[in-house]
Amino acid sequence: MGKKSKIELIARITTPDGKVFETTAAAPDGVVDLDDFDLSTRDGFLRDFDALEQGLVAAGKKAEEDVARKYLEEASKKNSPDKKEKEPTD
């Protein structure tokens, strides 16, 4: 035991004009390697499955935060008051 598999998730937002916002996030601790995943006992399976699930959740949360931040930063640049055209008033 001791080998770890790495969890990496990619989050991507593609706008209608083809602009892509993408990030890759990894689980900090990795997960038990396939060769070491314990299927011999219920407790072993639940322990290793829980570690897998926790790693996926951690990486997913990080990926979501990062891609949302990138997207909102771009929206802020494009839609800031000084960048928007002033609408004509009557």
C-alpha positions as CSV (number, residue, x, y, z in Angstrom):
1,M,0.0,0.0,0.0
2,G,1.1,3.6,-0.3
3,K,0.7,4.4,-4.0
4,K,-1.9,7.1,-4.7
5,S,-3.9,7.8,-7.8
6,K,-4.3,11.5,-8.6
7,I,-7.7,13.1,-9.0
8,E,-7.9,16.0,-11.5
9,L,-11.1,17.6,-12.7
10,I,-11.4,20.0,-15.5
11,A,-14.1,22.6,-15.5
12,R,-14.8,24.5,-18.7
13,I,-17.3,27.3,-19.8
14,T,-17.6,28.0,-23.5
15,T,-19.4,31.1,-24.5
16,P,-21.6,31.2,-27.7
17,D,-18.7,33.1,-29.5
18,G,-16.3,30.3,-28.7
19,K,-14.3,31.9,-25.8
20,V,-13.2,29.2,-23.4
21,F,-12.7,29.6,-19.6
22,E,-11.1,26.4,-18.2
23,T,-9.4,25.3,-15.1
24,T,-8.0,22.0,-13.7
25,A,-8.2,21.3,-10.0
26,A,-6.7,18.3,-8.1
27,A,-7.6,16.6,-4.9
28,P,-4.9,17.5,-2.4
29,D,-4.4,13.9,-1.1
30,G,-5.1,11.7,-4.1
31,V,-6.9,8.4,-3.6
32,V,-5.9,4.8,-3.0
33,D,-4.5,3.2,-6.1
34,L,-6.6,0.7,-8.0
35,D,-4.2,-2.2,-6.9
36,D,-4.7,-1.2,-3.3
37,F,-8.5,-0.5,-3.3
38,D,-9.8,-2.8,-0.5
39,L,-12.7,-4.9,-1.8
40,S,-12.1,-7.7,0.7
41,T,-14.1,-6.3,3.5
42,R,-17.1,-4.0,3.9
43,D,-15.2,-1.6,6.1
44,G,-12.2,-1.5,3.8
45,F,-14.4,-0.8,0.8
46,L,-16.3,1.9,2.6
47,R,-13.1,3.6,3.8
48,D,-11.6,3.6,0.3
49,F,-14.8,4.6,-1.4
50,D,-15.2,7.5,1.1
51,A,-11.7,8.7,0.3
52,L,-12.5,8.6,-3.4
53,E,-15.7,10.5,-2.9
54,Q,-14.1,13.1,-0.7
55,G,-11.4,13.6,-3.2
56,L,-13.8,14.1,-6.0
57,V,-15.9,16.6,-4.0
58,A,-12.8,18.6,-3.0
59,A,-11.5,18.8,-6.6
60,G,-14.9,19.6,-7.9
61,K,-15.4,22.4,-5.5
62,K,-12.0,23.9,-6.3
63,A,-12.6,23.6,-10.1
64,E,-16.1,25.2,-9.8
65,E,-14.7,28.1,-7.8
66,D,-11.8,28.7,-10.1
67,V,-13.8,28.6,-13.4
68,A,-16.6,30.8,-11.9
69,R,-14.0,33.3,-10.7
70,K,-12.4,33.5,-14.2
71,Y,-15.8,33.9,-15.9
72,L,-17.0,36.6,-13.5
73,E,-13.7,38.5,-13.9
74,E,-14.2,38.6,-17.6
75,A,-17.9,39.6,-17.2
76,S,-16.7,42.4,-14.9
77,K,-14.2,43.6,-17.5
78,K,-16.8,43.6,-20.3
79,N,-19.7,45.0,-18.3
80,S,-18.0,47.6,-16.1
81,P,-19.8,51.0,-16.3
82,D,-16.9,52.7,-18.1
83,K,-16.9,50.0,-20.8
84,K,-20.6,50.0,-21.5
85,E,-22.0,52.4,-24.2
86,K,-24.2,55.0,-22.8
87,E,-27.8,54.5,-23.9
88,P,-29.4,57.5,-25.5
89,T,-31.8,59.3,-23.3
90,D,-35.0,61.0,-24.6
